[in-house]
Amino acid sequence: MRFGFIALSLSLVASTAAAEDFDAKSFLAEKCSSCHGTEVYSRPNPRVKSLDKLAAQVRRCDANVGTGLFDEDIDAVVKYLNVNFYKF
């Protein structure tokens, strides 16, 4: 039982460290720009019209491309896109 607790604690620390190292801007430039440029985020009649829909779209793209982002990384991408483009 003690070993399980230690293993869980270490995995939580590792996932927190990984999330802190994640750079949404670099990720978007590296992974997303192969399908589209930033114009998709700033078109006059956007398909994404809410923060929830933005999060759903990022999850769809993650699944389609197979990048396997952690929830914290998806949150970081959504936050970056919202702050820099969508402004919900």
Phi and psi in degrees as GROMACS dihedral restraints (atoms count N, CA, C in turn):
[ dihedral_restraints ]
;  ai    aj    ak    al  type     phi  dphi    fc
    3     4     5     6     1   -62.8    20    10
    4     5     6     7     1   -39.9    20    10
    6     7     8     9     1   -62.8    20    10
    7     8     9    10     1   -41.0    20    10
    9    10    11    12     1   -61.7    20    10
   10    11    12    13     1   -41.7    20    10
   12    13    14    15     1   -64.5    20    10
   13    14    15    16     1   -42.2    20    10
   15    16    17    18     1   -64.6    20    10
   16    17    18    19     1   -43.6    20    10
   18    19    20    21     1   -62.8    20    10
   19    20    21    22     1   -43.1    20    10
   21    22    23    24     1   -63.4    20    10
   22    23    24    25     1   -43.4    20    10
   24    25    26    27     1   -60.9    20    10
   25    26    27    28     1   -43.7    20    10
   27    28    29    30     1   -65.9    20    10
   28    29    30    31     1   -38.6    20    10
   30    31    32    33     1   -67.4    20    10
   31    32    33    34     1   -36.2    20    10
   33    34    35    36     1   -66.0    20    10
   34    35    36    37     1   -41.1    20    10
   36    37    38    39     1   -64.0    20    10
   37    38    39    40     1   -42.8    20    10
   39    40    41    42     1   -64.6    20    10
   40    41    42    43     1   -42.3    20    10
   42    43    44    45     1   -68.9    20    10
   43    44    45    46     1   -34.9    20    10
   45    46    47    48     1   -65.3    20    10
   46    47    48    49     1   -43.0    20    10
   48    49    50    51     1   -64.2    20    10
   49    50    51    52     1   -40.7    20    10
   51    52    53    54     1   -63.5    20    10
   52    53    54    55     1   -41.6    20    10
   54    55    56    57     1   -64.7    20    10
   55    56    57    58     1   -36.9    20    10
   57    58    59    60     1   -67.8    20    10
   58    59    60    61     1   -29.7    20    10
   60    61    62    63     1   -83.5    20    10
   61    62    63    64     1   -12.5    20    10
   63    64    65    66     1   -70.4    20    10
   64    65    66    67     1   129.9    20    10
   66    67    68    69     1  -114.8    20    10
   67    68    69    70     1   102.2    20    10
   69    70    71    72     1   -60.3    20    10
   70    71    72    73     1   -40.4    20    10
   72    73    74    75     1   -62.4    20    10
   73    74    75    76     1   -46.5    20    10
   75    76    77    78     1   -65.5    20    10
   76    77    78    79     1   -40.3    20    10
   78    79    80    81     1   -59.6    20    10
   79    80    81    82     1   -47.0    20    10
   81    82    83    84     1   -61.3    20    10
   82    83    84    85     1   -42.8    20    10
   84    85    86    87     1   -63.6    20    10
   85    86    87    88     1   -38.4    20    10
   87    88    89    90     1   -80.8    20    10
   88    89    90    91     1   -43.5    20    10
   90    91    92    93     1  -100.5    20    10
   91    92    93    94     1   -36.6    20    10
   93    94    95    96     1   -90.5    20    10
   94    95    96    97     1   -30.7    20    10
   96    97    98    99     1   -69.8    20    10
   97    98    99   100     1   -11.3    20    10
   99   100   101   102     1   -71.9    20    10
  100   101   102   103     1   -23.7    20    10
  102   103   104   105     1   -98.4    20    10
  103   104   105   106     1   -34.0    20    10
  105   106   107   108     1  -160.5    20    10
  106   107   108   109     1   158.3    20    10
  108   109   110   111     1   -93.3    20    10
  109   110   111   112     1  -171.9    20    10
  111   112   113   114     1   -71.1    20    10
  112   113   114   115     1   -11.6    20    10
  114   115   116   117     1   -61.0    20    10
  115   116   117   118     1   -26.6    20    10
  117   118   119   120     1   -66.0    20    10
  118   119   120   121     1   -26.2    20    10
  120   121   122   123     1   -85.3    20    10
  121   122   123   124     1   -16.9    20    10
  123   124   125   126     1  -125.9    20    10
  124   125   126   127     1    19.8    20    10
  126   127   128   129     1   -68.2    20    10
  127   128   129   130     1   155.1    20    10
  129   130   131   132     1   -62.1    20    10
  130   131   132   133     1   -34.9    20    10
  132   133   134   135     1  -119.2    20    10
  133   134   135   136     1    79.7    20    10
  135   136   137   138     1   -67.8    20    10
  136   137   138   139     1   145.9    20    10
  138   139   140   141     1   -75.5    20    10
  139   140   141   142     1   -32.5    20    10
  141   142   143   144     1   -88.9    20    10
  142   143   144   145     1   120.4    20    10
  144   145   146   147     1  -122.9    20    10
  145   146   147   148     1    11.5    20    10
  147   148   149   150     1  -157.8    20    10
  148   149   150   151     1   163.7    20    10
  150   151   152   153     1   -64.3    20    10
  151   152   153   154     1   -38.5    20    10
  153   154   155   156     1   -63.3    20    10
  154   155   156   157     1   -40.9    20    10
  156   157   158   159     1   -69.7    20    10
  157   158   159   160     1   -32.8    20    10
  159   160   161   162     1   -63.7    20    10
  160   161   162   163     1   -46.0    20    10
  162   163   164   165     1   -61.1    20    10
  163   164   165   166     1   -41.6    20    10
  165   166   167   168     1   -63.9    20    10
  166   167   168   169     1   -39.9    20    10
  168   169   170   171     1   -66.6    20    10
  169   170   171   172     1   -41.4    20    10
  171   172   173   174     1   -62.1    20    10
  172   173   174   175     1   -40.6    20    10
  174   175   176   177     1   -64.0    20    10
  175   176   177   178     1   -40.4    20    10
  177   178   179   180     1   -62.7    20    10
  178   179   180   181     1   -44.9    20    10
  180   181   182   183     1   -63.3    20    10
  181   182   183   184     1   -41.8    20    10
  183   184   185   186     1   -59.1    20    10
  184   185   186   187     1   -43.9    20    10
  186   187   188   189     1   -67.7    20    10
  187   188   189   190     1   -42.0    20    10
  189   190   191   192     1   -67.5    20    10
  190   191   192   193     1   -39.3    20    10
  192   193   194   195     1   -84.6    20    10
  193   194   195   196     1   -23.9    20    10
  195   196   197   198     1    77.2    20    10
  196   197   198   199     1    34.1    20    10
  198   199   200   201     1   -78.4    20    10
  199   200   201   202     1   -20.0    20    10
  201   202   203   204     1    64.3    20    10
  202   203   204   205     1    42.6    20    10
  204   205   206   207     1   -67.2    20    10
  205   206   207   208     1   147.2    20    10
  207   208   209   210     1   -75.1    20    10
  208   209   210   211     1   159.6    20    10
  210   211   212   213     1   -55.9    20    10
  211   212   213   214     1   -39.5    20    10
  213   214   215   216     1   -64.7    20    10
  214   215   216   217     1   -35.0    20    10
  216   217   218   219     1   -71.2    20    10
  217   218   219   220     1   -40.4    20    10
  219   220   221   222     1   -61.2    20    10
  220   221   222   223     1   -43.4    20    10
  222   223   224   225     1   -58.9    20    10
  223   224   225   226     1   -40.2    20    10
  225   226   227   228     1   -65.9    20    10
  226   227   228   229     1   -40.0    20    10
  228   229   230   231     1   -65.5    20    10
  229   230   231   232     1   -45.2    20    10
  231   232   233   234     1   -60.4    20    10
  232   233   234   235     1   -45.5    20    10
  234   235   236   237     1   -61.3    20    10
  235   236   237   238     1   -45.9    20    10
  237   238   239   240     1   -60.1    20    10
  238   239   240   241     1   -47.4    20    10
  240   241   242   243     1   -63.5    20    10
  241   242   243   244     1   -39.8    20    10
  243   244   245   246     1   -68.0    20    10
  244   245   246   247     1   -45.3    20    10
  246   247   248   249     1   -65.6    20    10
  247   248   249   250     1   -39.3    20    10
  249   250   251   252     1   -94.1    20    10
  250   251   252   253     1   -20.9    20    10
  252   253   254   255     1  -131.5    20    10
  253   254   255   256     1   -58.2    20    10
  255   256   257   258     1   -77.8    20    10
  256   257   258   259     1   -44.2    20    10
  258   259   260   261     1    58.5    20    10
  259   260   261   262     1    51.6    20    10
